[in-house]
Amino acid sequence: MATKPSRDDTPSDPFAGPFSQSVRDSAQQIWLAGLGAFSKAQQEGGKLFETLVKEGVALQRKTQSVAEERVSEVTQRMSAVAGELSQKATQQWDRLEGIFEQRVSKALHKLGMPTQADLDALHARLDELQARLDKLSPTHRPSRAARPATSSTSPARKAAAKRAPARKEPK
């Protein structure tokens, strides 16, 4: 026959002591505090949300303002650097152009090509000689630039043409 277990045979309840009762009370209070916080959050959630949005907008404006200042500073610095680089590049191109012109001039001089200064001096000398010829002629003739171009048939004109090659008028 089956016998009823005695109290001594049942395992004791681990949550039966005074310590376990205080733990249960604390857990119950924590649970109730959580429910109260949840209820309060639901009631004031809209207000809190609006406040957070306002603070977020203010923070965003501050950060945008600071970012725009930084961008402005960086833009000014980059403009200054670009200006310096442009100036240095221009100086280098001017220097290179000068070297190129000197070398071309030197090469043309070696080939016997007259310079612009030589041609200008020759034109001035021709003008002076023409003026002298105009003074020596028995009849006063108009200057070379004012005279119409005609074929020269006199021997004196042919000899003068052989001595001085025809000069092109500057354009």
PyMOL commands that set and color helices and strands:
alter all, ss='L'
color gray80, all
select helices_A, chain A and resi 18-110+116-136+155-163
alter helices_A, ss='H'
color red, helices_A
deselect
rebuild
show_as cartoon
